[in-house]
Amino acid sequence: MDGNGTVTTAGNGGGAGNGGGTGTGTGRGGRDRLAEIFRFGLVGGVNTGTFFACYLLLHPWMPYFAAYSLAFLISMVGSFFLNTHFTYRTRPTWKKFALFPLTNVTNYLVQSVGLYALVTWAGMDDRIAPLVAAVVAIPFTYVISQRILVPRRGDGAPAGPGSETHERRPAPLA
């Protein structure tokens, strides 16, 4: 499991409401980006804990795979709202909510390929390889979640503060 919804968890190119920096890691924009990545990690930890707690609570009442699936969905919904409000400070919308599961698909695919490569080609212990694959997947999941949750300008760049498309303020799901 990454840290965001189940096992997971993107660079925002600088201007996406995080100081308008260049995204190079220097100046105000770099600090804001690091803070955003830190928040992303926190959300991932909370969602992993939520997933596991839900799984443990549901497991006595239903078959393990049903408990796993329901816990996965609950934590994914929680991840969406935590990431929109806390990580990216953007407005949740139905469109973003519908696209958000792509972050989990991406995470699953990257982890699966990574797991296979680490065990089969690199000869890594299959008890350790899932953790390494999960860590490798985090940047990919971060990028995908940011692309989905952070509004973009017409030129494809993240919307910065003061722009007409900037919506990095928590608001009700609309």
Buried (B, 14 or more C-beta within 10 A) or exposed (E): BBBBBBBBBBBBBBBBBBBBBEBEEEEEBBBBBEEBBEBBBBBBEBBBEBBBEBBEEBBEEEEEEEBBBBBBBBBBBBBBBBBBBBBBBBBBBEEBBEBBBBBBEBBBEBBEEBBEBBBEEEEBEEEEBBEBBBEBBBBBBBBBBBBBBBBBBEEEBBBBEEBEEBBBEBEEEE
